[in-house]
Amino acid sequence: MPAGDKDLEAAASTNKAFTLDGGAIVKAEDIPIQSSTKDGKPSEVDETERGNWGNKVDFMLSCIGFAVGLGNVWRFPYLCYINGGGAFLVPYVIMLMIAGLPMFVMELGFGQFASKGCITIWTISPVFKGLGYAMCIITALVAIYYNVVICYTLFFLFASFTSVLPWSDCNREWNTANCVVSKVNGTNGTTVYLNTSTRPSLEFWDRYVLDRSDGMEDMGPIRWQIALCLLLAWTVVFLCIVRGVKSSGKVVYFTATFPYVVLLILLIRGATLPGSLDGVIFYIKPEFHKLLNAKVWKDAAVQIFYSLGPAWGGLHTLASYNKFDNNFVRDGIIIAFTNCGTSIFAGFAIFSVIGFMAHDSGLPIDTVADTGPGLAFVAYPEALARMPIAPLWSILFFFMLFTLGLDSQFVMTETLITAVTDELKYYFKNINKWKTLITFIVCCTFFLLGLPMTTRGGIYLLTLMDNYSAGFSLLLIALLECVVISLVYGINRFSKDMAVMVPGGLGLYWKVCLVALAPLVLAAIFVFFAVTYSNLTYSSYTYPPFAEALGWLMVLAAVVAIPIYASFFLIVRAKGDTLMERLRFSFKPSPEWGPASNSDRLKAGYPLLPGTSEDMSVKFESSPPTYTSIYPGPLEAGGVVLQAK
């Protein structure tokens, strides 16, 4: 373009227009502008190079798959029944509306606006870039042990391919003399079940699958069966994300929808079994007096927060592959309510079968109901073993758990890979060409790091990581993220950025929640965790001091990244002669902050990316037309010819 390029940039950023010589009016923002670097090469973010969603459905299903995980099936139903049944939905929905949903939508908008991973996105306030590193550390720790849980589902899946499920009776080599199959025998009553008695499903889990040792002091050798399942799990993850969102975005069409099919089948089958209604009533019967207990509100907030997944970096990553003008607010609302609806729906499927199990065994429901691995690998498998055609239901259930976990594992692994490639892009321009190798290295490394959890004492290490790797540290990161966006950068400023993508930006409701309500909820959960902290246990085993210390090292591994990077930035990179000048420089956005594409930056009123020339070329299919500016300024003097390329 000849001498009017600066005015064209100004016109675009203020939504001005040009008139074609024929009289047609063309907005500057509609002109296909492509900036170039000083060496003449295009500087725009090449979507085909970084990758982007094939279509809107890919993104929605990936987000739903990330949010809807194992916790929706094995944690929420248990929390619901111990915290007042149907009454638990009151604090659950309130916490969703004031904390979970606002943070979920904020992170989707944050990632979509900048089109960056969870590390490079912190150009919004560079001194807080340590938050991005902390997110990656937490995600890495969780990804390591989460795939071990997934490999357990594979083990049970393979064990289900038999005519008689191996945890249905006490006649196996791993069973003890205390093993009892509790069952109602018509008029003869119920099989005697003593305090010393154990169920066959528990012995299968403890003595065969885990071959559990006495504690972390005795880790023992690797269980090769579990190790092979872990290798298979990481192989599946690698193959599904090897091409980034292009491949994982297609896999989720199955992995994100199949669990709903199985849950519906299990619900229909469970509803036809005797005792199922008792289980459902036990699940939803409201006990409103329990709402006076602070723990109920804490459990609701924790479940919402950990289920939706803010502060992990995954939402930034998923949204960063969106088109710039995608309506992230609408998407966030749909995904969040789908997640919560899935939790409630799963509770009916789970407790209808648990009710049948209690009826068939003659035991109280609160005796057979459990949470976490106890539900997935002990209680529910035993219930399935009591059903006609038990292997079929078992195969469906564990394949469902496998696909549920796989979606979340995709996002966590892709979050790390995106963060690495985005960060290294400034040093290695062609880093995306090596993304397959980086993905392979990450998967291999995490497989090796997960091997200690396949030993006889591995379940103790897994439980330790589950309780410490994403507990205190995640809450602190989420709280700081709210503070940085709402107060340091400014909620009005952030809303103005969002308005470029979604008309109206973030309204009063979102602002109040992000500035005040969400931080208060996060701070309250953090304080509650600190006040109620106690030594970790697994079954009858109490973790020794060295194990607790290891757990706190996991907490510090993430948290310490925040002050370390902040100190580094203040000392090395910040500009200014005084401490106050350096602080002001550190808190304000860097020149790179804003949309990744220069055309989007002009729409949002941001200057061109650093390192790009002010010469801007415009692509036309035919000969270059002549434009006459109606923008008041230097262009009034005459016409401007935009040269075609």
C-alpha positions in Angstrom: 0.0 0.0 0.0 1.3 3.5 -0.8 1.5 6.3 1.8 -1.9 5.9 3.4 -1.2 2.7 5.4 -1.2 4.3 8.8 -4.5 6.0 8.2 -6.0 2.7 7.0 -4.9 1.1 10.3 -6.5 4.0 12.2 -9.7 3.7 10.2 -9.9 0.0 10.8 -9.4 0.3 14.6 -12.2 2.9 14.8 -14.6 1.1 12.5 -14.3 3.8 9.8 -14.9 3.1 6.1 -13.8 3.8 2.6 -15.8 4.4 -0.5 -15.1 2.6 -3.7 -14.9 4.8 -6.8 -18.1 3.3 -8.0 -19.8 4.5 -4.8 -19.8 1.3 -2.7 -18.8 1.7 0.9 -16.3 -0.8 2.3 -15.4 -1.0 6.0 -11.7 -1.2 6.7 -12.2 -4.2 9.0 -13.6 -6.1 6.0 -10.4 -5.5 3.9 -8.3 -8.7 3.9 -5.1 -7.2 5.4 -2.0 -9.2 5.9 0.9 -7.7 7.7 4.5 -8.7 7.2 7.7 -9.0 9.1 10.7 -6.9 8.4 12.1 -9.5 6.1 8.8 -9.5 4.1 7.4 -12.8 5.4 3.8 -13.0 6.7 3.5 -12.5 10.4 -0.1 -13.5 10.9 -0.8 -16.5 13.1 -1.1 -19.3 10.6 -4.1 -21.3 11.8 -3.3 -24.2 9.7 0.2 -24.3 11.3 -0.9 -24.0 14.9 -4.1 -25.9 14.3 -7.7 -24.9 14.9 -11.0 -26.7 15.4 -12.5 -28.2 12.2 -15.9 -26.9 13.3 -17.9 -25.7 16.3 -19.0 -29.2 17.3 -15.4 -30.3 17.7 -14.9 -27.6 20.3 -18.1 -28.2 22.2 -17.6 -31.9 22.5 -14.0 -31.5 23.6 -15.1 -29.0 26.3 -17.9 -31.3 27.4 -15.5 -34.3 27.4 -13.0 -32.3 29.5 -15.6 -31.1 32.0 -17.5 -34.4 32.2 -15.1 -36.9 33.7 -14.8 -39.7 36.2 -15.8 -37.4 39.1 -19.3 -36.9 37.6 -19.9 -40.6 38.0 -18.0 -41.7 41.1 -18.0 -38.5 43.2 -21.1 -36.4 42.7 -23.7 -39.1 43.5 -22.0 -39.9 46.7 -21.7 -36.2 47.7 -25.3 -35.8 46.9 -26.6 -38.5 49.2 -24.3 -37.7 52.2 -25.1 -34.0 52.0 -28.9 -34.0 52.0 -29.9 -35.7 48.8 -32.0 -33.4 46.6 -31.4 -30.5 49.1 -27.7 -30.6 48.0 -28.8 -29.2 44.6 -29.5 -25.9 46.3 -25.8 -25.1 47.2 -24.7 -26.9 44.1 -26.6 -24.6 41.8 -25.7 -21.5 43.8 -22.0 -22.3 43.6 -22.3 -22.9 39.9 -23.9 -19.5 39.3 -21.6 -17.4 41.5 -18.3 -19.1 41.0 -18.1 -22.0 38.6 -19.9 -20.6 35.6 -18.3 -17.1 35.7 -14.8 -18.5 35.9 -15.5 -21.0 33.2 -16.8 -18.4 30.8 -14.0 -16.0 31.7 -11.3 -18.6 30.8 -13.0 -19.4 27.5 -13.1 -15.7 26.6 -9.5 -15.2 27.8 -8.1 -18.0 25.7 -10.2 -17.2 22.6 -9.2 -13.5 22.7 -5.5 -14.2 22.8 -5.3 -17.5 20.9 -2.5 -18.7 23.2 -1.7 -21.5 25.6 -1.8 -21.1 29.4 1.8 -19.8 29.6 2.1 -17.3 26.8 -1.3 -15.9 27.5 0.0 -14.1 30.5 1.3 -11.2 28.4 -1.8 -9.6 29.9 0.3 -9.0 33.0 3.7 -10.5 32.4 4.8 -10.5 36.1 2.1 -13.2 36.7 3.4 -15.5 33.9 4.3 -17.9 36.8 0.6 -18.7 37.0 0.9 -20.3 33.6 3.8 -22.4 34.7 2.0 -23.3 37.8 -1.0 -24.5 35.8 1.2 -26.6 33.6 2.9 -28.2 36.7 -0.5 -29.1 38.2 -1.8 -30.4 34.9 1.4 -32.5 34.5 1.1 -34.0 37.9 -2.6 -34.9 37.5 -2.0 -36.3 33.9 0.6 -38.7 35.3 -1.7 -40.3 37.8 -5.0 -39.8 36.0 -3.9 -42.2 33.2 -3.1 -44.8 35.9 -6.7 -44.6 37.0 -7.7 -45.0 33.3 -5.4 -48.1 33.0 -7.4 -49.6 36.0 -10.6 -49.4 33.9 -8.8 -51.2 31.0 -7.7 -53.9 33.5 -11.3 -54.4 34.6 -12.5 -54.2 31.0 -10.3 -57.0 29.9 -11.2 -59.1 33.0 -14.9 -58.8 32.0 -14.4 -60.8 28.9 -15.4 -64.1 30.6 -18.5 -66.1 31.2 -18.3 -65.5 35.0 -16.9 -62.3 36.4 -13.9 -63.0 38.6 -15.1 -60.8 41.5 -18.5 -62.5 41.7 -17.6 -65.4 44.0 -15.1 -66.4 46.7 -13.6 -69.4 44.9 -10.5 -67.7 43.4 -6.9 -68.1 44.4 -6.7 -64.6 45.8 -9.7 -65.0 48.1 -9.3 -65.4 51.8 -11.4 -67.3 54.4 -13.1 -64.0 55.3 -14.6 -63.6 51.9 -18.4 -63.7 51.9 -21.0 -63.3 49.2 -23.8 -61.6 51.1 -27.2 -62.6 49.5 -30.8 -62.9 50.5 -31.9 -66.6 50.5 -35.7 -66.3 50.3 -37.2 -67.4 53.6 -33.9 -68.4 55.0 -32.9 -64.7 55.5 -29.5 -63.3 54.6 -26.1 -64.7 54.6 -24.3 -63.9 57.9 -22.0 -60.9 57.3 -19.6 -60.2 60.1 -17.4 -57.1 60.8 -14.4 -59.3 59.7 -16.1 -60.4 56.5 -14.9 -59.0 53.1 -16.7 -58.8 49.8 -15.3 -60.7 46.8 -15.1 -57.5 44.7 -12.9 -55.9 47.4 -10.6 -58.8 47.5 -10.3 -58.8 43.7 -9.4 -55.1 43.8 -7.0 -55.3 46.8 -5.4 -58.7 46.4 -5.4 -59.3 42.7 -5.6 -56.0 40.7 -3.4 -54.0 43.1 -1.8 -56.8 45.1 -1.6 -54.1 47.7 1.4 -53.9 50.0 1.2 -52.7 53.6 2.2 -49.1 52.8 4.5 -46.7 51.0 7.4 -48.1 52.9 7.0 -51.3 50.8 6.4 -50.3 47.2 7.3 -53.7 45.9 7.9 -54.7 42.2 6.0 -53.4 39.2 2.7 -55.3 38.4 3.4 -56.1 34.8 -0.4 -56.5 34.0 -1.0 -52.9 35.2 2.1 -51.6 33.5 0.9 -53.0 30.1 -2.5 -51.4 30.6 -0.8 -48.1 31.4 1.3 -48.5 28.2 -1.9 -49.1 26.2 -3.6 -46.1 27.8 -0.7 -43.8 26.8 -0.6 -45.3 23.3 -4.3 -44.5 22.8 -3.7 -40.9 24.1 -0.8 -40.4 21.7 -2.6 -41.7 18.7 -5.7 -39.6 19.4 -3.8 -36.3 19.9 -0.9 -36.8 17.6 -2.3 -34.3 15.1 -3.5 -31.9 17.8 -7.1 -30.7 17.8 -7.5 -31.9 14.3 -7.4 -35.5 15.5 -8.6 -35.2 19.1 -11.5 -33.1 17.8 -12.8 -36.0 15.8 -12.2 -38.7 18.4 -14.4 -36.9 20.9 -17.4 -37.5 18.7 -17.3 -41.0 20.1 -15.6 -40.6 23.5 -17.8 -37.6 24.6 -21.1 -39.1 23.5 -20.7 -42.9 24.2 -20.9 -42.4 28.1 -24.3 -40.9 27.7 -25.5 -43.9 25.8 -24.2 -46.3 28.4 -25.6 -44.3 31.3 -29.0 -44.3 29.7 -28.7 -48.1 29.2 -27.6 -48.7 32.8 -30.4 -46.4 34.0 -33.1 -48.3 32.0 -31.7 -51.7 33.1 -31.3 -50.6 36.7 -34.9 -49.3 36.9 -36.2 -52.8 36.0 -34.3 -54.4 38.9 -35.8 -55.0 42.4 -34.7 -52.5 45.0 -33.8 -49.8 42.4 -36.4 -47.4 43.6 -35.0 -47.6 47.2 -31.6 -46.6 45.8 -33.0 -43.6 43.9 -35.0 -42.4 46.9 -31.8 -42.8 49.0 -30.0 -40.6 46.4 -32.5 -37.7 46.1 -34.5 -37.7 49.3 -34.1 -34.1 50.5 -32.8 -33.4 54.0 -32.8 -29.6 54.2 -31.5 -29.4 57.8 -28.1 -30.4 56.4 -27.8 -27.1 54.5 -27.0 -25.5 57.9 -23.7 -27.4 57.8 -20.8 -25.4 56.3 -19.2 -28.7 55.0 -22.2 -29.1 52.6 -21.5 -25.8 51.0 -17.8 -26.5 50.8 -18.5 -29.8 49.1 -20.8 -28.1 46.6 -18.2 -25.5 45.8 -15.4 -28.0 45.5 -17.4 -30.3 43.2 -18.4 -27.4 40.9 -14.9 -26.1 40.8 -13.0 -29.3 40.1 -15.7 -30.6 37.7 -15.7 -27.6 35.4 -11.9 -27.3 35.5 -11.0 -23.6 35.7 -7.3 -22.8 36.6 -6.0 -26.0 35.0 -5.0 -24.3 31.7 -7.2 -26.7 29.7 -10.0 -24.2 29.0 -7.5 -21.6 27.8 -6.0 -24.2 25.5 -9.3 -25.4 24.1 -10.6 -21.9 23.5 -7.4 -20.7 21.9 -8.2 -22.8 18.8 -11.6 -21.1 18.3 -12.4 -18.6 15.7 -12.1 -15.1 17.0 -15.8 -14.2 16.8 -17.1 -17.4 18.4 -19.8 -16.8 21.0 -17.9 -18.1 24.0 -20.5 -16.9 26.6 -23.3 -19.1 25.0 -20.9 -22.0 24.7 -19.8 -21.7 28.3 -23.4 -21.7 29.6 -24.3 -24.7 27.5 -21.2 -26.7 28.5 -21.5 -25.9 32.2 -25.1 -26.9 32.5 -24.5 -30.0 30.4 -21.8 -31.0 32.9 -24.0 -30.4 35.9 -26.9 -32.2 34.3 -24.7 -35.2 33.6 -23.7 -35.4 37.2 -27.3 -35.5 38.3 -28.3 -38.0 35.6 -25.3 -40.3 36.4 -26.5 -40.4 40.0 -29.8 -42.0 39.0 -27.9 -44.6 36.9 -25.5 -45.4 39.7 -28.0 -45.5 42.7 -30.6 -47.5 40.8 -28.1 -50.3 40.5 -26.7 -49.8 44.0 -30.3 -50.1 45.4 -30.6 -53.4 43.6 -27.3 -54.6 45.1 -28.5 -53.6 48.6 -31.8 -55.5 48.0 -30.0 -58.6 46.7 -27.4 -58.7 49.4 -29.7 -57.8 52.3 -27.3 -55.0 53.4 -28.2 -51.3 54.0 -27.6 -49.0 51.1 -25.2 -46.8 53.1 -23.1 -49.9 53.7 -22.6 -50.7 50.0 -22.5 -47.1 48.6 -19.1 -45.6 48.2 -17.2 -42.9 46.4 -14.1 -42.6 44.1 -12.3 -45.8 43.3 -14.3 -47.6 46.0 -17.4 -47.0 43.9 -15.9 -47.7 40.4 -13.8 -50.7 41.3 -15.6 -52.3 44.3 -19.2 -51.4 44.9 -20.5 -51.0 41.3 -18.6 -54.1 39.9 -20.2 -56.2 42.6 -23.6 -54.8 41.7 -23.0 -55.6 38.1 -21.9 -59.2 39.0 -25.3 -59.8 40.5 -27.2 -58.9 37.3 -28.2 -61.3 34.6 -25.7 -61.3 31.7 -23.2 -59.7 34.1 -20.2 -59.7 31.7 -22.1 -57.6 29.1 -23.0 -54.9 31.7 -19.5 -54.9 33.1 -17.9 -54.4 29.6 -20.2 -51.5 28.9 -19.6 -49.9 32.3 -15.8 -50.1 32.2 -15.6 -49.0 28.6 -17.7 -46.0 29.6 -15.3 -45.2 32.4 -12.4 -45.5 29.9 -13.9 -43.1 27.5 -14.9 -40.7 30.3 -11.4 -40.5 31.5 -9.9 -40.4 28.1 -11.5 -37.0 27.1 -10.0 -35.3 30.2 -6.6 -36.9 29.6 -6.7 -35.6 26.0 -7.2 -32.0 27.1 -4.6 -32.2 29.9 -1.9 -33.6 27.6 -2.8 -31.2 24.8 -2.6 -28.3 27.3 1.0 -29.1 28.1 2.0 -29.6 24.5 0.3 -26.4 23.4 2.0 -24.5 26.2 5.4 -25.9 25.3 5.0 -25.2 21.5 3.6 -21.7 22.0 6.4 -20.8 24.5 9.2 -22.1 22.3 7.7 -20.5 19.1 9.6 -17.3 20.0 12.9 -19.2 19.9 12.2 -21.8 17.2 10.0 -20.5 14.5 9.3 -23.9 13.0 8.5 -25.6 16.4 5.0 -26.7 15.2 6.7 -29.0 12.6 8.1 -30.9 15.6 4.8 -31.2 17.4 4.4 -34.9 16.8 7.8 -35.6 18.3 7.0 -33.4 21.3 3.8 -35.3 21.8 5.6 -38.6 21.6 8.3 -37.4 24.1 5.6 -36.2 26.6 3.6 -39.4 26.4 6.7 -41.6 26.9 8.0 -39.4 29.8 4.6 -39.5 31.6 4.4 -43.3 31.0 7.7 -43.8 32.7 6.8 -41.4 35.6 3.6 -43.4 36.1 5.3 -46.7 36.5 5.9 -46.3 40.3 2.1 -46.3 40.6 1.9 -49.7 39.0 3.8 -51.3 41.8 2.2 -53.1 44.8 2.4 -49.9 46.7 1.4 -47.8 43.8 -2.2 -47.1 45.0 -0.7 -45.2 48.0 1.3 -42.9 45.8 -1.7 -42.4 43.5 -3.9 -41.4 46.4 -1.2 -39.1 47.7 -0.9 -37.3 44.3 -4.7 -37.2 44.0 -5.0 -35.4 47.3 -2.1 -33.0 47.1 -1.2 -32.3 43.4 -4.3 -30.3 42.7 -5.6 -29.2 46.1 -4.3 -26.1 47.8 -2.3 -25.0 44.9 -5.2 -25.1 42.4 -7.3 -23.0 44.7 -4.6 -20.4 45.1 -4.0 -20.2 41.3 -7.7 -19.8 40.6 -7.9 -17.0 43.2 -4.9 -15.2 41.8 -6.3 -15.5 38.2 -9.5 -13.8 39.3 -7.5 -11.0 41.0 -5.3 -10.4 38.0 -8.1 -10.3 35.4 -10.6 -8.4 37.6 -8.4 -6.0 39.5 -4.9 -5.8 38.0 -5.9 -5.7 34.3 -9.4 -4.4 35.2 -12.8 -6.0 34.7 -14.1 -3.1 32.6 -11.1 -3.3 30.3 -11.4 -7.1 30.1 -15.1 -6.8 29.3 -14.3 -4.3 26.5 -11.9 -6.9 25.0 -14.6 -9.5 25.2 -17.1 -7.2 23.5 -15.0 -7.4 20.3 -15.9 -11.1 20.1 -19.4 -11.1 21.8 -21.6 -8.0 21.5 -22.1 -6.4 24.9 -19.0 -8.1 26.4 -19.5 -9.3 30.0 -22.5 -7.7 31.7 -23.0 -6.7 35.3 -23.7 -10.3 36.5 -20.3 -11.5 35.2 -18.4 -8.6 36.6 -19.9 -8.8 40.1 -19.1 -12.5 40.2 -15.6 -12.2 39.0 -14.6 -9.2 41.1 -16.2 -10.3 44.4 -18.2 -13.5 44.6 -15.9 -16.0 42.9 -12.8 -14.8 44.8 -14.7 -14.9 48.1 -15.9 -18.5 47.4 -12.3 -19.6 46.5 -10.9 -17.9 49.6 -13.5 -19.6 51.8 -12.7 -23.1 50.3 -9.0 -22.5 50.8 -9.5 -21.5 54.5 -11.9 -24.4 55.1 -9.3 -26.8 53.6 -6.6 -25.3 55.9 -8.7 -25.5 59.0 -10.0 -29.0 58.5 -6.6 -30.4 57.3 -5.8 -33.9 58.7 -3.3 -36.6 58.0 -4.1 -38.6 54.8 -5.3 -42.2 55.1 -6.1 -45.0 52.7 -8.3 -47.7 54.2 -6.7 -48.5 57.5 -3.3 -47.1 56.5 -2.1 -43.7 57.8 0.5 -42.0 55.7 3.9 -41.5 57.5 5.5 -38.0 57.8 7.8 -38.6 54.8 4.8 -39.2 52.6 3.0 -36.1 53.9 6.2 -34.1 53.2 6.2 -35.5 49.6 2.7 -34.4 49.2 3.5 -30.8 50.3 6.4 -30.8 47.9 3.9 -31.4 45.1 1.9 -28.4 46.4 5.0 -26.2 46.5 6.2 -27.4 43.1 3.3 -25.5 41.5 2.9 -22.6 43.9 6.6 -21.7 44.0 6.6 -21.0 40.2 4.6 -17.9 40.8 7.0 -15.9 43.1 10.1 -17.2 41.4 9.0 -16.0 38.0 7.7 -12.7 39.4 11.1 -12.1 41.1 12.9 -13.0 37.9 10.8 -10.6 35.8 11.2 -7.7 38.2 14.9 -8.1 38.4 15.9 -9.1 34.9 13.2 -8.0 32.4 11.3 -5.1 34.0 12.3 -1.6 32.9 12.7 1.3 35.2 15.1 3.0 37.5 13.1 2.6 40.7 11.2 -0.3 42.2 7.9 1.5 41.6 8.7 2.0 37.9 9.6 -1.6 37.6 6.4 -2.7 39.3 4.3 -0.5 37.0 6.0 -2.0 34.0 5.5 -5.5 35.3 1.8 -5.2 35.9 0.8 -3.5 32.6 0.2 -5.7 29.5 3.1 -6.3 27.3 3.1 -5.1 23.6 2.3 -8.7 22.5 -1.0 -8.8 24.5 -4.1 -8.9 22.4 -5.4 -11.0 19.6 -2.9 -13.2 17.8 -4.0 -12.0 14.4 -3.2 -8.5 13.2 -6.5 -8.2 11.5 -8.2 -9.1 14.8 -6.0 -6.7 16.6 -7.2 -3.8 14.4 -10.8 -4.7 15.1 -10.0 -4.7 18.9 -8.1 -1.4 18.7 -4.7 -2.9 19.4 -1.5 -1.9 17.6 0.2 -4.4 15.2 2.2 -7.1 16.7 5.8 -6.1 17.5 8.3 -7.1 14.8 5.8 -6.5 12.0 6.3 -3.8 9.4 3.9 -1.0 8.9 3.6 -1.9 5.3 0.4 -3.8 4.9 -0.5 -5.7 1.8 -4.1 -6.4 0.6 -4.9 -9.5 -1.5 -7.3 -9.1 -4.4 -8.2 -11.7 -7.1 -8.4 -9.1 -9.8 -6.7 -5.8 -10.7 -6.3 -3.3 -7.8 -9.4 -1.1 -7.3 -9.2 2.5 -6.2 -10.6 3.7 -2.8 -11.5 7.2 -1.7 -11.3 7.7 2.0 -14.2 9.2 3.9 -12.1 9.0 7.1 -11.3 12.6 8.1 -7.5 13.0 7.9 -4.7 12.9 5.5 -6.6 10.6 3.1 -9.0 13.4 2.2 -6.5 14.8 -0.1 -7.1 12.2 -2.7 -7.6 8.5 -3.6 -5.5 5.7 -2.4 -4.7 2.7 -4.6 -4.5 -0.6 -2.7 -2.1 -2.7 -4.7 -3.0 -6.4 -5.3 -0.7 -9.2 -4.6 
